[in-house]
Amino acid sequence: MIKTVLAAVALCAASTAAVAQTAPAQDHSAHAGHEAHAAARPTIESSIKDLLANAETAAVMEKHLPGIAQHPALPQFQDMTLAQVEPFSGGAVTPAIIAAIDTDLKALPAPAAHAH
């Protein structure tokens, strides 16, 4: 069962990567407020990799999905959102868990503004 779930996640990740490679490149250099966006904390819509890269959001992820940062298949699903992983997780990621993570992420204090 685990191998089937991991194979499905790997297949989905591969197809997601193929779509990303065919998408047109976007130039973000002219976007106003780019620095403010870069400093924003990851949300439920962020990739799992981004959620785990931030100490505060990683703690929320670990609370609801213990051991996710050490999961052996993390390289296959780290660029996906929780909602994208849910159908392939074999019940490890459920809509209820995603909703609980979202609630906890929204409850985190606002990130401190960086002086420039």
PAZAPA-4460 file (N, C-alpha, C; in steps of 0.05 Angstrom, whole numbers, plus 32768, in hexadecimal, padded with zeros to 4 digits):
% residues 116
    n_x    n_y    n_z   ca_x   ca_y   ca_z    c_x    c_y    c_z   seq   type   mol
   8010   7FE8   8000   8000   8000   8000   8011   8019   8000     1      M     A
   8026   801A   8011   8037   8031   8013   8045   8035   7FF8     2      I     A
   804F   8020   7FEB   805C   8022   7FD1   8049   802E   7FBD     3      K     A
   8030   8025   7FBD   801C   802F   7FAA   8017   804D   7FAE     4      T     A
   8015   8056   7FC8   8011   8072   7FCD   8029   8082   7FC4     5      V     A
   8041   8078   7FCB   8059   8087   7FC3   805C   8088   7FA4     6      L     A
   8055   8072   7F97   8056   8072   7F7A   8042   8086   7F6E     7      A     A
   802A   8088   7F7A   8016   809B   7F70   8020   80B7   7F75     8      A     A
   802C   80BD   7F8C   8036   80D7   7F92   804D   80DE   7F7F     9      V     A
   805F   80CB   7F7A   8075   80D0   7F67   806A   80D5   7F4B    10      A     A
   8056   80C6   7F43   804A   80CA   7F28   803E   80E5   7F26    11      L     A
   802F   80ED   7F3B   8023   8108   7F3B   8038   811E   7F3B    12      C     A
   804D   811A   7F4A   8062   812E   7F4B   8070   8130   7F30    13      A     A
   8073   811A   7F22   8080   811A   7F08   806E   8129   7EF4    14      A     A
   8054   8124   7EF5   8042   8131   7EE2   8040   814E   7EE9    15      S     A
   8041   8156   7F03   8041   8172   7F0A   805A   8180   7F00    16      T     A
   8070   8172   7F02   8089   817E   7EF8   8088   8181   7EDA    17      A     A
   807C   816E   7ECC   807A   8171   7EAF   8069   8189   7EA7    18      A     A
   8053   818D   7EB5   8042   81A4   7EB0   8051   81BE   7EB6    19      V     A
   8060   81BE   7ECC   806F   81D6   7ED3   8084   81DD   7EBE    20      A     A
   8090   81C8   7EB2   80A4   81CD   7E9E   8099   81D8   7E84    21      Q     A
   807F   81D2   7E7F   8073   81DC   7E66   8066   81F7   7E6A    22      T     A
   8062   8200   7E84   8056   821A   7E89   8069   8230   7E81    23      A     A
   805F   8246   7E77   8070   825C   7E6F   807E   8268   7E88    24      P     A
   8096   8271   7E84   80A5   827D   7E9A   8098   8298   7EA0    25      A     A
   8098   82A0   7EB9   808D   82B9   7EC1   80A3   82CB   7ECC    26      Q     A
   80A2   82E4   7EC3   80B6   82F7   7ECC   80AA   8306   7EE4    27      D     A
   80B6   8302   7EFC   80AC   830F   7F14   80BC   8327   7F1B    28      H     A
   80D0   832E   7F0C   80E2   8344   7F13   80D5   835F   7F14    29      S     A
   80C0   8363   7F04   80B3   837D   7F03   809C   837F   7F17    30      A     A
   8096   836B   7F26   8080   836C   7F38   8086   837E   7F50    31      H     A
   8075   8391   7F55   8078   83A2   7F6D   8071   8392   7F85    32      A     A
   807F   8397   7F9B   807A   8388   7FB4   8085   836C   7FB4    33      G     A
   8097   8366   7FA2   80A2   834B   7FA1   80B0   8344   7FBC    34      H     A
   80BE   8357   7FC8   80CB   8351   7FE1   80B7   834A   7FF7    35      E     A
   80A1   8358   7FF8   808D   8353   800C   8081   8337   8008    36      A     A
   807D   832F   7FEF   8073   8314   7FE9   8087   82FF   7FF2    37      H     A
   80A0   8304   7FED   80B5   82F1   7FF4   80B7   82EC   8012    38      A     A
   80B0   8301   8022   80B2   82FF   803F   8099   82F3   804B    39      A     A
   8084   82EF   803B   806B   82E5   8046   806F   82C8   804F    40      A     A
   8060   82C1   8063   8061   82A5   806E   8051   8293   805B    41      R     A
   805B   827A   8058   804C   8267   8047   8030   8262   8052    42      P     A
   801D   825B   803F   8002   8256   8046   7FFA   823A   803E    43      T     A
   7FE2   8233   8042   7FD8   8218   803B   7FDA   8214   801C    44      I     A
   7FDC   8229   800D   7FDF   8228   7FF0   7FFC   8225   7FE7    45      E     A
   800E   8226   7FFA   802B   8224   7FF4   8033   8207   7FF1    46      S     A
   804A   8203   7FE5   8054   81E7   7FE2   805C   81DD   7FFE    47      S     A
   805D   81C3   8000   8065   81B6   8019   8082   81BE   8020    48      I     A
   8093   81C0   800B   80AF   81C9   800F   80B0   81E5   801C    49      K     A
   809F   81F7   8013   809F   8212   801E   8094   8212   803B    50      D     A
   8080   8202   8040   8075   8200   805B   808A   81F5   806E    51      L     A
   809A   81E2   8065   80AF   81D6   8076   80C7   81E8   8079    52      L     A
   80CB   81FB   8066   80E3   820C   8067   80E0   8222   807C    53      A     A
   80C8   8228   8084   80C3   823D   8098   80BF   8230   80B3    54      N     A
   80CE   8239   80C7   80CD   822C   80E1   80B1   822B   80EE    55      A     A
   80A2   8241   80EB   8088   8242   80F8   8074   8230   80E9    56      E     A
   8074   8231   80CF   8061   8220   80C0   8069   8203   80C1    57      T     A
   8084   81FE   80C3   808D   81E2   80C5   8083   81D6   80DF    58      A     A
   8082   81E6   80F5   8078   81DC   810E   805B   81D4   810C    59      A     A
   804B   81E4   80FD   802F   81DD   80F9   802D   81C3   80E9    60      V     A
   803D   81C0   80D4   803D   81A8   80C4   8043   8190   80D5    61      M     A
   8058   8192   80E6   8060   817C   80F6   804B   8175   810B    62      E     A
   803C   8189   8115   8027   8184   8128   8011   8172   811C    63      K     A
   800A   8177   8103   7FF4   8169   80F6   7FFD   8151   80E5    64      H     A
   8016   8151   80DC   8021   813C   80CB   803C   8134   80D6    65      L     A
   803D   8128   80EE   8056   8122   80FB   8069   8112   80E8    66      P     A
   8082   811C   80E7   8096   810E   80D7   8097   8116   80B9    67      G     A
   8086   8129   80B1   8085   8130   8094   80A0   8139   8089    68      I     A
   80AF   8148   8099   80C8   8152   808F   80DD   813C   808B    69      A     A
   80D9   8125   8097   80EB   810E   8094   80DF   80F8   8082    70      Q     A
   80C8   80FD   8076   80BB   80E9   8066   80CD   80E1   804F    71      H     A
   80D0   80C7   804B   80E3   80BE   8036   80DA   80C6   801A    72      P     A
   80C1   80CB   8015   80B8   80D4   7FFB   80B5   80F2   7FF8    73      A     A
   80BF   8101   800C   80BD   811E   800B   80C7   812A   7FF0    74      L     A
   80DD   8121   7FE5   80E6   812C   7FCB   80D1   812A   7FB5    75      P     A
   80C0   8115   7FB6   80AC   8112   7FA1   8094   8124   7FA5    76      Q     A
   808E   812D   7FBE   8076   813D   7FC1   807B   8159   7FCD    77      F     A
   8094   8160   7FD2   8099   817A   7FDF   8091   8192   7FCF    78      Q     A
   8090   8190   7FB5   8088   81A7   7FA4   806A   81A9   7FA0    79      D     A
   805B   8197   7FAD   803E   8197   7FAB   8031   81A4   7FC4    80      M     A
   8018   81AC   7FC1   800A   81B7   7FD8   7FFE   819F   7FE7    81      T     A
   7FF4   81A4   7FFF   7FE7   818E   800E   7FCE   8185   7FFF    82      L     A
   7FBF   8197   7FF3   7FA7   818F   7FE4   7FAE   817D   7FCD    83      A     A
   7FC5   8182   7FC0   7FCE   8171   7FAA   7FD7   8155   7FB3    84      Q     A
   7FE2   8153   7FCB   7FEC   813A   7FD5   7FD5   8129   7FE0    85      V     A
   7FC0   8136   7FEB   7FAB   8128   7FF9   7FA0   8110   7FEA    86      E     A
   7F99   8112   7FD0   7F8D   80FA   7FC3   7FA0   80E2   7FC1    87      P     A
   7FBA   80E7   7FC3   7FCE   80D2   7FC0   7FDA   80C8   7FDB    88      F     A
   7FD1   80D4   7FF1   7FDE   80CF   800B   7FD4   80B6   8019    89      S     A
   7FC1   80A8   800F   7FB6   8091   801C   7FAA   8097   8037    90      G     A
   7F9F   80AF   803A   7F92   80B7   8053   7FA4   80C5   8066    91      G     A
   7FBD   80C8   8060   7FD0   80D5   8072   7FCA   80F4   8073    92      A     A
   7FC2   80FF   805C   7FBA   811B   805A   7F9D   811B   8053    93      V     A
   7F8D   8126   8065   7F70   8127   8060   7F66   8144   805F    94      T     A
   7F4E   8149   8054   7F44   8164   8054   7F42   8170   8070    95      P     A
   7F3D   815F   8084   7F3C   8169   80A0   7F57   8172   80AA    96      A     A
   7F6C   8163   80A3   7F87   816A   80AB   7F8F   8184   809C    97      I     A
   7F89   8186   8083   7F90   819E   8074   7F82   81B6   8080    98      I     A
   7F68   81B3   8088   7F59   81C9   8094   7F66   81D1   80AF    99      A     A
   7F6E   81BD   80BF   7F7A   81C3   80D9   7F95   81D1   80D5   100      A     A
   7FA5   81C9   80C1   7FBE   81D7   80BC   7FB8   81F4   80B3   101      I     A
   7FA5   81F7   80A2   7F9D   8212   8099   7F95   8224   80B0   102      D     A
   7F85   8219   80C2   7F7D   8228   80DA   7F95   8231   80EB   103      T     A
   7FA7   821E   80EF   7FBF   8224   80FF   7FD1   8238   80F1   104      D     A
   7FD4   8235   80D7   7FE5   8248   80C8   7FD9   8265   80CA   105      L     A
   7FBF   8267   80C8   7FB2   8281   80C9   7FB4   828D   80E5   106      K     A
   7FB7   827C   80FA   7FB8   8285   8115   7FD4   828F   811D   107      A     A
   7FE8   8289   810D   8004   8292   8113   8005   82B0   8112   108      L     A
   8015   82BC   8124   8018   82D9   8123   8023   82E3   8109   109      P     A
   801C   82FA   8101   8025   8306   80E8   8043   8307   80E8   110      A     A
   8050   8301   80D0   806D   8303   80CF   8077   831F   80D4   111      P     A
   808D   8321   80E1   8098   833C   80E6   80A1   8349   80CC   112      A     A
   809C   8363   80CA   80A5   8371   80B2   80C3   8376   80B3   113      A     A
   80D0   8373   809C   80EC   8377   809B   80F2   8393   8093   114      H     A
   8104   83A0   80A1   810D   83BC   809A   8120   83BA   8083   115      A     A
   811D   83CD   8070   812E   83CD   8059   8141   83E4   805A   116      H     A
***
